[in-house]
Amino acid sequence: MAYPFFSLSKTPRVAPIDFRTGSIAIRVEAVPDHGMATIWDADILIWAASQIVEARDAGLRTSRLMAATPYEILTFVGRGTSLRDYQRLKAALDRLQSTTVSTTIRQPAEGRRHRFSWINEWQERTDRNGRPDGVDLILPDWFYRAVLDDALVLTIDRAYFGLTGGLERWLYRLVRKHGGRQQDGWRFDFRHLHQKSGSLSPFKRFAFELRDLIRRQPLPGYVLFVEVEVSGRLLLAFEPAAPCGQPVDSLVLSGTRTIVPSGTGASCYQEPKQLLTHCSASGNRALNLESNPESNFKRRGSAFASAVDQPRLGAKWPGKTPPDSVSQTPPRSRGHR
């Protein structure tokens, strides 16, 4: 997620997100009753994108209308399955439905904005005894079409669901988008990151949290460190972690009925590299700013390099748009096609 579409805090947020850079404009609004959808709520969208991809790969029809049991969603995103977890799932669905987004991203005409909610509507199904039996939800067309565009989708490491901080989750998505398979890594100006995150934290606090992430190194598959320019400007740099142990593209159990590839480098212990370095005149990574065309490598067809900057857990799929019907989940498989 390279752009600020979600709250990074577990504290309810009502203050809107306003972000503009070049031709890209984003405004995210929330209602006081539910608050803004959070980056943890977005795990439901990752689940939805994965199911669409899985069905497409199996040759089944896909749709914006999806049906599942709470157990399927909760286990996919690595949550518990208690009554409390189910109540939290319903609260997350409410936030996704009530949060509205207005953006110029992927619009045919300059200045045109598309307005939507992350979930158009959802309903709870119950059995004859009134016990929860499942949920039905309808995804917005803007998100659904992004999932159907392979150029806008990236895989994520399943360890992502274990990241507990909002900033580290957002930073991992940013790194996945801009880094991809770039072996030389990338770097970002601290203040640019602060603006792009949509965080309500003052810059000083935000910079402190970035340094803490560099100290802890929580991002699976990547190593973070700081570069200091001669002017004193701080840059956050990252490189892919050296692979070790199990092959990086081995199959990883998702906890659902299907098997999906991890798609990123394996996480492993290694001696930390120097966390504070001085930039030299040669060999620097291109600075990642919207004004720098070199930062936009391999942007195949869009400035948005993943589905809503929502990375997916899945593989490639073709591109026809079928009629609306309930997305179907393929049968259990023993390996990746």
Secondary structure, 3 states (H helix, E strand, C coil): CCCCCCECCCCCCCCCEEEEECCEEEEEECCCCCCCCECCCCHHHHHHHHHHHHHHHCCCCCCCEEEECHHHHHHHCCCCCCHHHHHHHHHHHHHHHHCEEEECCCCCCCCCCEEEECCCEEEEEECCCCCEEEEEEECCHHHHHHHCCHHHCCECCHHHHHCCCHHHHHHHHHHHHHHCCCCCCEEEEHHHHHHHHCCCCCHHHHHHHHHHHHHHCCCCCEEEEEEECCCCCEEEEEEECCCCCCCCCCEEECCCCCEEECCCCCCCCCCCCCCEEECCCCCCCCECCCCCHHHCCCCCCCCCCCECCECECCCCCCCCCCCCCCCCCCCCCCCCC
